[in-house]
């Protein structure tokens, strides 16, 4: 899926096991499988949180903040 916003600082990589990894400013910030909730990898800046929320809306999935 192409994401029209945040093209310079947001990307999604799909791994062999069909896991999607969300990168904001080259930092892994969340993971998910299509149709399953997204797991955040911690607490992030306002901008990075906007990236995560944007991906969740585009894929129509909820987010779960991983407890550290």
Phi and psi restraints in degrees (range 20) as a CNS / XPLOR table:
assign (resid 1 and name C) (resid 2 and name N)
       (resid 2 and name CA) (resid 2 and name C) 1.0 -85.7 20.0 2
assign (resid 2 and name N) (resid 2 and name CA)
       (resid 2 and name C) (resid 3 and name N) 1.0 136.6 20.0 2
assign (resid 2 and name C) (resid 3 and name N)
       (resid 3 and name CA) (resid 3 and name C) 1.0 -106.4 20.0 2
assign (resid 3 and name N) (resid 3 and name CA)
       (resid 3 and name C) (resid 4 and name N) 1.0 115.8 20.0 2
assign (resid 3 and name C) (resid 4 and name N)
       (resid 4 and name CA) (resid 4 and name C) 1.0 -71.5 20.0 2
assign (resid 4 and name N) (resid 4 and name CA)
       (resid 4 and name C) (resid 5 and name N) 1.0 -23.3 20.0 2
assign (resid 4 and name C) (resid 5 and name N)
       (resid 5 and name CA) (resid 5 and name C) 1.0 -100.1 20.0 2
assign (resid 5 and name N) (resid 5 and name CA)
       (resid 5 and name C) (resid 6 and name N) 1.0 159.8 20.0 2
assign (resid 5 and name C) (resid 6 and name N)
       (resid 6 and name CA) (resid 6 and name C) 1.0 58.3 20.0 2
assign (resid 6 and name N) (resid 6 and name CA)
       (resid 6 and name C) (resid 7 and name N) 1.0 37.1 20.0 2
assign (resid 6 and name C) (resid 7 and name N)
       (resid 7 and name CA) (resid 7 and name C) 1.0 -60.6 20.0 2
assign (resid 7 and name N) (resid 7 and name CA)
       (resid 7 and name C) (resid 8 and name N) 1.0 -34.1 20.0 2
assign (resid 7 and name C) (resid 8 and name N)
       (resid 8 and name CA) (resid 8 and name C) 1.0 -77.4 20.0 2
assign (resid 8 and name N) (resid 8 and name CA)
       (resid 8 and name C) (resid 9 and name N) 1.0 -33.7 20.0 2
assign (resid 8 and name C) (resid 9 and name N)
       (resid 9 and name CA) (resid 9 and name C) 1.0 -118.2 20.0 2
assign (resid 9 and name N) (resid 9 and name CA)
       (resid 9 and name C) (resid 10 and name N) 1.0 7.6 20.0 2
assign (resid 9 and name C) (resid 10 and name N)
       (resid 10 and name CA) (resid 10 and name C) 1.0 -133.5 20.0 2
assign (resid 10 and name N) (resid 10 and name CA)
       (resid 10 and name C) (resid 11 and name N) 1.0 132.5 20.0 2
assign (resid 10 and name C) (resid 11 and name N)
       (resid 11 and name CA) (resid 11 and name C) 1.0 -148.0 20.0 2
assign (resid 11 and name N) (resid 11 and name CA)
       (resid 11 and name C) (resid 12 and name N) 1.0 156.6 20.0 2
assign (resid 11 and name C) (resid 12 and name N)
       (resid 12 and name CA) (resid 12 and name C) 1.0 -124.4 20.0 2
assign (resid 12 and name N) (resid 12 and name CA)
       (resid 12 and name C) (resid 13 and name N) 1.0 128.0 20.0 2
assign (resid 12 and name C) (resid 13 and name N)
       (resid 13 and name CA) (resid 13 and name C) 1.0 -112.2 20.0 2
assign (resid 13 and name N) (resid 13 and name CA)
       (resid 13 and name C) (resid 14 and name N) 1.0 134.7 20.0 2
assign (resid 13 and name C) (resid 14 and name N)
       (resid 14 and name CA) (resid 14 and name C) 1.0 -103.2 20.0 2
assign (resid 14 and name N) (resid 14 and name CA)
       (resid 14 and name C) (resid 15 and name N) 1.0 122.9 20.0 2
assign (resid 14 and name C) (resid 15 and name N)
       (resid 15 and name CA) (resid 15 and name C) 1.0 -87.4 20.0 2
assign (resid 15 and name N) (resid 15 and name CA)
       (resid 15 and name C) (resid 16 and name N) 1.0 171.3 20.0 2
assign (resid 15 and name C) (resid 16 and name N)
       (resid 16 and name CA) (resid 16 and name C) 1.0 -59.2 20.0 2
assign (resid 16 and name N) (resid 16 and name CA)
       (resid 16 and name C) (resid 17 and name N) 1.0 -32.8 20.0 2
assign (resid 16 and name C) (resid 17 and name N)
       (resid 17 and name CA) (resid 17 and name C) 1.0 -85.4 20.0 2
assign (resid 17 and name N) (resid 17 and name CA)
       (resid 17 and name C) (resid 18 and name N) 1.0 14.8 20.0 2
assign (resid 17 and name C) (resid 18 and name N)
       (resid 18 and name CA) (resid 18 and name C) 1.0 69.3 20.0 2
assign (resid 18 and name N) (resid 18 and name CA)
       (resid 18 and name C) (resid 19 and name N) 1.0 15.8 20.0 2
assign (resid 18 and name C) (resid 19 and name N)
       (resid 19 and name CA) (resid 19 and name C) 1.0 -79.3 20.0 2
assign (resid 19 and name N) (resid 19 and name CA)
       (resid 19 and name C) (resid 20 and name N) 1.0 134.8 20.0 2
assign (resid 19 and name C) (resid 20 and name N)
       (resid 20 and name CA) (resid 20 and name C) 1.0 -98.4 20.0 2
assign (resid 20 and name N) (resid 20 and name CA)
       (resid 20 and name C) (resid 21 and name N) 1.0 131.0 20.0 2
assign (resid 20 and name C) (resid 21 and name N)
       (resid 21 and name CA) (resid 21 and name C) 1.0 -113.6 20.0 2
assign (resid 21 and name N) (resid 21 and name CA)
       (resid 21 and name C) (resid 22 and name N) 1.0 129.5 20.0 2
assign (resid 21 and name C) (resid 22 and name N)
       (resid 22 and name CA) (resid 22 and name C) 1.0 -100.8 20.0 2
assign (resid 22 and name N) (resid 22 and name CA)
       (resid 22 and name C) (resid 23 and name N) 1.0 123.8 20.0 2
assign (resid 22 and name C) (resid 23 and name N)
       (resid 23 and name CA) (resid 23 and name C) 1.0 -114.9 20.0 2
assign (resid 23 and name N) (resid 23 and name CA)
       (resid 23 and name C) (resid 24 and name N) 1.0 129.6 20.0 2
assign (resid 23 and name C) (resid 24 and name N)
       (resid 24 and name CA) (resid 24 and name C) 1.0 -119.6 20.0 2
assign (resid 24 and name N) (resid 24 and name CA)
       (resid 24 and name C) (resid 25 and name N) 1.0 122.6 20.0 2
assign (resid 24 and name C) (resid 25 and name N)
       (resid 25 and name CA) (resid 25 and name C) 1.0 51.8 20.0 2
assign (resid 25 and name N) (resid 25 and name CA)
       (resid 25 and name C) (resid 26 and name N) 1.0 43.2 20.0 2
assign (resid 25 and name C) (resid 26 and name N)
       (resid 26 and name CA) (resid 26 and name C) 1.0 65.7 20.0 2
assign (resid 26 and name N) (resid 26 and name CA)
       (resid 26 and name C) (resid 27 and name N) 1.0 16.4 20.0 2
assign (resid 26 and name C) (resid 27 and name N)
       (resid 27 and name CA) (resid 27 and name C) 1.0 -113.0 20.0 2
assign (resid 27 and name N) (resid 27 and name CA)
       (resid 27 and name C) (resid 28 and name N) 1.0 131.2 20.0 2
assign (resid 27 and name C) (resid 28 and name N)
       (resid 28 and name CA) (resid 28 and name C) 1.0 -68.6 20.0 2
assign (resid 28 and name N) (resid 28 and name CA)
       (resid 28 and name C) (resid 29 and name N) 1.0 118.4 20.0 2
assign (resid 28 and name C) (resid 29 and name N)
       (resid 29 and name CA) (resid 29 and name C) 1.0 -117.8 20.0 2
assign (resid 29 and name N) (resid 29 and name CA)
       (resid 29 and name C) (resid 30 and name N) 1.0 -17.5 20.0 2
assign (resid 29 and name C) (resid 30 and name N)
       (resid 30 and name CA) (resid 30 and name C) 1.0 -162.3 20.0 2
assign (resid 30 and name N) (resid 30 and name CA)
       (resid 30 and name C) (resid 31 and name N) 1.0 159.6 20.0 2
assign (resid 30 and name C) (resid 31 and name N)
       (resid 31 and name CA) (resid 31 and name C) 1.0 -138.6 20.0 2
assign (resid 31 and name N) (resid 31 and name CA)
       (resid 31 and name C) (resid 32 and name N) 1.0 151.5 20.0 2
assign (resid 31 and name C) (resid 32 and name N)
       (resid 32 and name CA) (resid 32 and name C) 1.0 -164.5 20.0 2
assign (resid 32 and name N) (resid 32 and name CA)
       (resid 32 and name C) (resid 33 and name N) 1.0 159.6 20.0 2
assign (resid 32 and name C) (resid 33 and name N)
       (resid 33 and name CA) (resid 33 and name C) 1.0 -107.8 20.0 2
assign (resid 33 and name N) (resid 33 and name CA)
       (resid 33 and name C) (resid 34 and name N) 1.0 146.0 20.0 2
assign (resid 33 and name C) (resid 34 and name N)
       (resid 34 and name CA) (resid 34 and name C) 1.0 -52.1 20.0 2
assign (resid 34 and name N) (resid 34 and name CA)
       (resid 34 and name C) (resid 35 and name N) 1.0 127.4 20.0 2
assign (resid 34 and name C) (resid 35 and name N)
       (resid 35 and name CA) (resid 35 and name C) 1.0 86.3 20.0 2
assign (resid 35 and name N) (resid 35 and name CA)
       (resid 35 and name C) (resid 36 and name N) 1.0 -5.5 20.0 2
assign (resid 35 and name C) (resid 36 and name N)
       (resid 36 and name CA) (resid 36 and name C) 1.0 -111.3 20.0 2
assign (resid 36 and name N) (resid 36 and name CA)
       (resid 36 and name C) (resid 37 and name N) 1.0 158.2 20.0 2
assign (resid 36 and name C) (resid 37 and name N)
       (resid 37 and name CA) (resid 37 and name C) 1.0 -61.1 20.0 2
assign (resid 37 and name N) (resid 37 and name CA)
       (resid 37 and name C) (resid 38 and name N) 1.0 148.9 20.0 2
assign (resid 37 and name C) (resid 38 and name N)
       (resid 38 and name CA) (resid 38 and name C) 1.0 -83.9 20.0 2
assign (resid 38 and name N) (resid 38 and name CA)
       (resid 38 and name C) (resid 39 and name N) 1.0 138.6 20.0 2
assign (resid 38 and name C) (resid 39 and name N)
       (resid 39 and name CA) (resid 39 and name C) 1.0 -106.3 20.0 2
assign (resid 39 and name N) (resid 39 and name CA)
       (resid 39 and name C) (resid 40 and name N) 1.0 119.1 20.0 2
assign (resid 39 and name C) (resid 40 and name N)
       (resid 40 and name CA) (resid 40 and name C) 1.0 -77.6 20.0 2
assign (resid 40 and name N) (resid 40 and name CA)
       (resid 40 and name C) (resid 41 and name N) 1.0 148.5 20.0 2
assign (resid 40 and name C) (resid 41 and name N)
       (resid 41 and name CA) (resid 41 and name C) 1.0 -97.3 20.0 2
assign (resid 41 and name N) (resid 41 and name CA)
       (resid 41 and name C) (resid 42 and name N) 1.0 23.6 20.0 2
assign (resid 41 and name C) (resid 42 and name N)
       (resid 42 and name CA) (resid 42 and name C) 1.0 142.2 20.0 2
assign (resid 42 and name N) (resid 42 and name CA)
       (resid 42 and name C) (resid 43 and name N) 1.0 -167.6 20.0 2
assign (resid 42 and name C) (resid 43 and name N)
       (resid 43 and name CA) (resid 43 and name C) 1.0 -96.9 20.0 2
assign (resid 43 and name N) (resid 43 and name CA)
       (resid 43 and name C) (resid 44 and name N) 1.0 140.3 20.0 2
assign (resid 43 and name C) (resid 44 and name N)
       (resid 44 and name CA) (resid 44 and name C) 1.0 -132.2 20.0 2
assign (resid 44 and name N) (resid 44 and name CA)
       (resid 44 and name C) (resid 45 and name N) 1.0 171.9 20.0 2
assign (resid 44 and name C) (resid 45 and name N)
       (resid 45 and name CA) (resid 45 and name C) 1.0 -64.2 20.0 2
assign (resid 45 and name N) (resid 45 and name CA)
       (resid 45 and name C) (resid 46 and name N) 1.0 167.4 20.0 2
assign (resid 45 and name C) (resid 46 and name N)
       (resid 46 and name CA) (resid 46 and name C) 1.0 -58.9 20.0 2
assign (resid 46 and name N) (resid 46 and name CA)
       (resid 46 and name C) (resid 47 and name N) 1.0 -44.2 20.0 2
assign (resid 46 and name C) (resid 47 and name N)
       (resid 47 and name CA) (resid 47 and name C) 1.0 -65.2 20.0 2
assign (resid 47 and name N) (resid 47 and name CA)
       (resid 47 and name C) (resid 48 and name N) 1.0 -45.6 20.0 2
assign (resid 47 and name C) (resid 48 and name N)
       (resid 48 and name CA) (resid 48 and name C) 1.0 -64.2 20.0 2
assign (resid 48 and name N) (resid 48 and name CA)
       (resid 48 and name C) (resid 49 and name N) 1.0 -38.2 20.0 2
assign (resid 48 and name C) (resid 49 and name N)
       (resid 49 and name CA) (resid 49 and name C) 1.0 -64.3 20.0 2
assign (resid 49 and name N) (resid 49 and name CA)
       (resid 49 and name C) (resid 50 and name N) 1.0 -35.0 20.0 2
assign (resid 49 and name C) (resid 50 and name N)
       (resid 50 and name CA) (resid 50 and name C) 1.0 -62.1 20.0 2
assign (resid 50 and name N) (resid 50 and name CA)
       (resid 50 and name C) (resid 51 and name N) 1.0 -40.6 20.0 2
assign (resid 50 and name C) (resid 51 and name N)
       (resid 51 and name CA) (resid 51 and name C) 1.0 -60.5 20.0 2
assign (resid 51 and name N) (resid 51 and name CA)
       (resid 51 and name C) (resid 52 and name N) 1.0 -47.8 20.0 2
assign (resid 51 and name C) (resid 52 and name N)
       (resid 52 and name CA) (resid 52 and name C) 1.0 -62.0 20.0 2
assign (resid 52 and name N) (resid 52 and name CA)
       (resid 52 and name C) (resid 53 and name N) 1.0 -47.2 20.0 2
assign (resid 52 and name C) (resid 53 and name N)
       (resid 53 and name CA) (resid 53 and name C) 1.0 -63.7 20.0 2
assign (resid 53 and name N) (resid 53 and name CA)
       (resid 53 and name C) (resid 54 and name N) 1.0 -37.3 20.0 2
assign (resid 53 and name C) (resid 54 and name N)
       (resid 54 and name CA) (resid 54 and name C) 1.0 -63.0 20.0 2
assign (resid 54 and name N) (resid 54 and name CA)
       (resid 54 and name C) (resid 55 and name N) 1.0 -45.6 20.0 2
assign (resid 54 and name C) (resid 55 and name N)
       (resid 55 and name CA) (resid 55 and name C) 1.0 -62.6 20.0 2
assign (resid 55 and name N) (resid 55 and name CA)
       (resid 55 and name C) (resid 56 and name N) 1.0 -43.3 20.0 2
assign (resid 55 and name C) (resid 56 and name N)
       (resid 56 and name CA) (resid 56 and name C) 1.0 -60.4 20.0 2
assign (resid 56 and name N) (resid 56 and name CA)
       (resid 56 and name C) (resid 57 and name N) 1.0 -41.8 20.0 2
assign (resid 56 and name C) (resid 57 and name N)
       (resid 57 and name CA) (resid 57 and name C) 1.0 -65.9 20.0 2
assign (resid 57 and name N) (resid 57 and name CA)
       (resid 57 and name C) (resid 58 and name N) 1.0 -42.5 20.0 2
assign (resid 57 and name C) (resid 58 and name N)
       (resid 58 and name CA) (resid 58 and name C) 1.0 -62.6 20.0 2
assign (resid 58 and name N) (resid 58 and name CA)
       (resid 58 and name C) (resid 59 and name N) 1.0 -39.0 20.0 2
assign (resid 58 and name C) (resid 59 and name N)
       (resid 59 and name CA) (resid 59 and name C) 1.0 -92.3 20.0 2
assign (resid 59 and name N) (resid 59 and name CA)
       (resid 59 and name C) (resid 60 and name N) 1.0 -2.3 20.0 2
assign (resid 59 and name C) (resid 60 and name N)
       (resid 60 and name CA) (resid 60 and name C) 1.0 54.8 20.0 2
assign (resid 60 and name N) (resid 60 and name CA)
       (resid 60 and name C) (resid 61 and name N) 1.0 51.6 20.0 2
assign (resid 60 and name C) (resid 61 and name N)
       (resid 61 and name CA) (resid 61 and name C) 1.0 -130.3 20.0 2
assign (resid 61 and name N) (resid 61 and name CA)
       (resid 61 and name C) (resid 62 and name N) 1.0 151.3 20.0 2
assign (resid 61 and name C) (resid 62 and name N)
       (resid 62 and name CA) (resid 62 and name C) 1.0 -79.4 20.0 2
assign (resid 62 and name N) (resid 62 and name CA)
       (resid 62 and name C) (resid 63 and name N) 1.0 163.4 20.0 2
assign (resid 62 and name C) (resid 63 and name N)
       (resid 63 and name CA) (resid 63 and name C) 1.0 -112.5 20.0 2
assign (resid 63 and name N) (resid 63 and name CA)
       (resid 63 and name C) (resid 64 and name N) 1.0 148.7 20.0 2
assign (resid 63 and name C) (resid 64 and name N)
       (resid 64 and name CA) (resid 64 and name C) 1.0 -123.8 20.0 2
assign (resid 64 and name N) (resid 64 and name CA)
       (resid 64 and name C) (resid 65 and name N) 1.0 127.7 20.0 2
assign (resid 64 and name C) (resid 65 and name N)
       (resid 65 and name CA) (resid 65 and name C) 1.0 -85.8 20.0 2
assign (resid 65 and name N) (resid 65 and name CA)
       (resid 65 and name C) (resid 66 and name N) 1.0 121.9 20.0 2
assign (resid 65 and name C) (resid 66 and name N)
       (resid 66 and name CA) (resid 66 and name C) 1.0 -69.8 20.0 2
assign (resid 66 and name N) (resid 66 and name CA)
       (resid 66 and name C) (resid 67 and name N) 1.0 132.6 20.0 2
assign (resid 66 and name C) (resid 67 and name N)
       (resid 67 and name CA) (resid 67 and name C) 1.0 -84.0 20.0 2
assign (resid 67 and name N) (resid 67 and name CA)
       (resid 67 and name C) (resid 68 and name N) 1.0 124.3 20.0 2
